[in-house]
């Protein structure tokens, strides 16, 4: 299949390339950028006039809910949501049922996803068996089955000795461990500690729950030499600690969710369960530090933290509601909103969705590593074409995800995806 994308504004954040031009695609790869080949005869022409032609988005945190939670989401619905949002690659945590701690489960998930020819799925393997924090999984076998790294998902590691052994083992083989920094006993609340949580009578999660965990992780990284990716920072103090760790030369990276980037605890309002999220929404000073950290590179990537939740689990009193929100279809628009609001520019807004997540994944991308998150001649044609000026309103019922709950319901956003190409094939098209 030969495809010609014409007259679009081609942006490659990895190199700073930004020009009006054409992109020619054949056999799943980009064969020309800006200047098309003289003898190139396309089977399909996409007129991208007025649109941005960017690398396909890479989302480092998206739950697909299979296996085990099909009542909240299925591969078909969540991968359809991914390509509708311009996401061509996504990383899914191991907290399914059963947990992704056996090679056969990983292989089955990868096989089913590949058969759908939509977004690429990169599973995280469980760091410990059943995420219980006791016995390590067979990381080598899970890697051979397709896992790109290892994680405890949302389950804090109670035993520091087990965590140290896990990091030592991972460092031996060059694997990355993904951890959400949260101290087990302090992180049992449902809202961020502060005046609002106190006034509403909600159990609070102090900033110390994040910073204590970060201190522990950094000490273990110093001792083991392991590479760690920190998932979904939520506090100003956490951002400051990561900045110091990076300045020291520790091999760490981190991400933040669109929820923490745009919202604060004030948005909980009168017990709005759509705002029941993990990590909890914190104060404005935390949000401001997160936005600055994402702009200056302290925070590497922006993620959707896509967690579809069904109606029965969400429409409950705030403290009883299941945490999570749908985000795959909002990721691009929320990044564009941040880029415009904070005047960081479209290049950086796209970088935290493309080239920077690809850098976090690194060698785990295998044959895709050289071109993932980039537009490069000879590279795999994973492409997002979107109209930066076309406004759309977030209407939960219209979302393709099976999960319809989002804290951004009713928001009017810009950045509407027109086409998503995965491996040179059109996976999504909007009129």
ChimeraX attribute file (.defattr): number of C-alpha atoms within 10 A of each C-alpha:
attribute: neighborCount
match mode: 1-to-1
recipient: residues
	/A:1	12
	/A:2	19
	/A:3	23
	/A:4	22
	/A:5	23
	/A:6	21
	/A:7	20
	/A:8	24
	/A:9	22
	/A:10	25
	/A:11	23
	/A:12	22
	/A:13	24
	/A:14	20
	/A:15	12
	/A:16	11
	/A:17	12
	/A:18	15
	/A:19	16
	/A:20	17
	/A:21	19
	/A:22	22
	/A:23	25
	/A:24	25
	/A:25	28
	/A:26	22
	/A:27	14
	/A:28	19
	/A:29	23
	/A:30	24
	/A:31	21
	/A:32	20
	/A:33	19
	/A:34	17
	/A:35	11
	/A:36	17
	/A:37	12
	/A:38	6
	/A:39	6
	/A:40	15
	/A:41	13
	/A:42	15
	/A:43	10
	/A:44	13
	/A:45	13
	/A:46	17
	/A:47	14
	/A:48	23
	/A:49	15
	/A:50	15
	/A:51	24
	/A:52	24
	/A:53	31
	/A:54	27
	/A:55	33
	/A:56	29
	/A:57	33
	/A:58	28
	/A:59	29
	/A:60	30
	/A:61	25
	/A:62	24
	/A:63	26
	/A:64	28
	/A:65	24
	/A:66	20
	/A:67	18
	/A:68	14
	/A:69	16
	/A:70	13
	/A:71	14
	/A:72	21
	/A:73	23
	/A:74	21
	/A:75	20
	/A:76	17
	/A:77	15
	/A:78	28
	/A:79	28
	/A:80	23
	/A:81	24
	/A:82	32
	/A:83	29
	/A:84	28
	/A:85	28
	/A:86	34
	/A:87	32
	/A:88	30
	/A:89	25
	/A:90	25
	/A:91	22
	/A:92	24
	/A:93	26
	/A:94	26
	/A:95	24
	/A:96	19
	/A:97	12
	/A:98	14
	/A:99	19
	/A:100	29
	/A:101	27
	/A:102	19
	/A:103	19
	/A:104	13
	/A:105	17
	/A:106	23
	/A:107	18
	/A:108	13
	/A:109	18
	/A:110	18
	/A:111	12
	/A:112	13
	/A:113	18
	/A:114	13
	/A:115	8
	/A:116	14
	/A:117	14
	/A:118	26
	/A:119	29
	/A:120	22
	/A:121	23
	/A:122	24
	/A:123	27
	/A:124	28
	/A:125	35
	/A:126	31
	/A:127	31
	/A:128	24
	/A:129	18
	/A:130	21
	/A:131	24
	/A:132	16
	/A:133	21
	/A:134	16
	/A:135	14
	/A:136	19
	/A:137	20
	/A:138	16
	/A:139	24
	/A:140	13
	/A:141	14
	/A:142	25
	/A:143	19
	/A:144	12
	/A:145	19
	/A:146	20
	/A:147	28
	/A:148	23
	/A:149	26
	/A:150	29
	/A:151	23
	/A:152	24
	/A:153	21
	/A:154	17
	/A:155	17
	/A:156	19
	/A:157	23
	/A:158	14
	/A:159	12
	/A:160	13
	/A:161	13
	/A:162	16
	/A:163	21
	/A:164	19
	/A:165	15
	/A:166	23
	/A:167	25
	/A:168	19
	/A:169	16
	/A:170	23
	/A:171	18
	/A:172	12
	/A:173	11
	/A:174	16
	/A:175	22
	/A:176	23
	/A:177	25
	/A:178	24
	/A:179	24
	/A:180	23
	/A:181	27
	/A:182	25
	/A:183	22
	/A:184	15
	/A:185	11
	/A:186	15
	/A:187	23
	/A:188	14
	/A:189	16
	/A:190	23
	/A:191	29
	/A:192	26
	/A:193	21
	/A:194	16
	/A:195	13
	/A:196	18
	/A:197	19
	/A:198	13
	/A:199	8
	/A:200	13
	/A:201	11
	/A:202	18
	/A:203	16
	/A:204	20
	/A:205	25
	/A:206	21
	/A:207	21
	/A:208	17
	/A:209	18
	/A:210	23
	/A:211	23
	/A:212	15
	/A:213	19
	/A:214	23
	/A:215	16
	/A:216	15
	/A:217	21
	/A:218	20
	/A:219	13
	/A:220	20
	/A:221	21
	/A:222	14
	/A:223	12
	/A:224	18
	/A:225	18
	/A:226	25
	/A:227	19
	/A:228	27
	/A:229	21
	/A:230	20
	/A:231	24
	/A:232	26
	/A:233	26
	/A:234	28
	/A:235	28
	/A:236	22
	/A:237	18
	/A:238	23
	/A:239	22
	/A:240	15
	/A:241	17
	/A:242	24
	/A:243	18
	/A:244	12
	/A:245	20
	/A:246	13
	/A:247	10
	/A:248	9
	/A:249	10
	/A:250	18
	/A:251	16
	/A:252	22
	/A:253	24
	/A:254	24
	/A:255	26
	/A:256	26
	/A:257	24
	/A:258	22
	/A:259	27
	/A:260	26
	/A:261	24
	/A:262	19
	/A:263	18
	/A:264	20
	/A:265	22
	/A:266	15
	/A:267	15
	/A:268	20
	/A:269	11
	/A:270	9
	/A:271	15
	/A:272	16
	/A:273	24
	/A:274	23
	/A:275	27
	/A:276	25
	/A:277	20
	/A:278	22
	/A:279	27
	/A:280	24
	/A:281	28
	/A:282	25
	/A:283	21
	/A:284	17
	/A:285	13
	/A:286	22
	/A:287	22
	/A:288	17
	/A:289	19
	/A:290	28
	/A:291	21
	/A:292	18
	/A:293	19
	/A:294	24
	/A:295	20
	/A:296	12
	/A:297	15
	/A:298	22
	/A:299	24
	/A:300	24
	/A:301	29
	/A:302	30
	/A:303	29
	/A:304	27
	/A:305	26
	/A:306	28
	/A:307	27
	/A:308	30
	/A:309	26
	/A:310	20
	/A:311	15
	/A:312	10
	/A:313	14
	/A:314	22
	/A:315	16
	/A:316	14
	/A:317	13
	/A:318	20
	/A:319	16
	/A:320	13
	/A:321	21
	/A:322	24
	/A:323	21
	/A:324	25
	/A:325	26
	/A:326	29
	/A:327	31
	/A:328	31
	/A:329	25
	/A:330	24
	/A:331	27
	/A:332	29
	/A:333	23
	/A:334	23
	/A:335	25
	/A:336	22
	/A:337	18
	/A:338	20
	/A:339	19
	/A:340	13
	/A:341	10
	/A:342	12
	/A:343	12
	/A:344	17
	/A:345	14
	/A:346	17
	/A:347	19
	/A:348	23
	/A:349	25
	/A:350	26
	/A:351	26
	/A:352	26
	/A:353	27
	/A:354	28
	/A:355	26
	/A:356	26
	/A:357	26
	/A:358	27
	/A:359	18
	/A:360	20
	/A:361	20
	/A:362	16
	/A:363	15
	/A:364	20
	/A:365	18
	/A:366	11
	/A:367	10
	/A:368	14
	/A:369	17
	/A:370	16
	/A:371	21
	/A:372	29
	/A:373	32
	/A:374	27
	/A:375	29
	/A:376	21
	/A:377	16
	/A:378	16
	/A:379	21
	/A:380	27
	/A:381	29
	/A:382	31
	/A:383	26
	/A:384	27
	/A:385	27
	/A:386	27
	/A:387	19
	/A:388	18
	/A:389	13
	/A:390	14
	/A:391	13
	/A:392	14
	/A:393	13
	/A:394	18
	/A:395	15
	/A:396	18
	/A:397	12
	/A:398	9
	/A:399	21
	/A:400	21
	/A:401	29
	/A:402	25
	/A:403	25
	/A:404	21
	/A:405	26
	/A:406	24
	/A:407	22
	/A:408	22
	/A:409	14
	/A:410	12
	/A:411	11
	/A:412	12
	/A:413	20
	/A:414	19
	/A:415	24
	/A:416	23
	/A:417	26
	/A:418	22
	/A:419	23
	/A:420	32
	/A:421	24
	/A:422	25
	/A:423	23
	/A:424	21
	/A:425	21
	/A:426	19
	/A:427	21
	/A:428	20
	/A:429	13
	/A:430	10
	/A:431	5
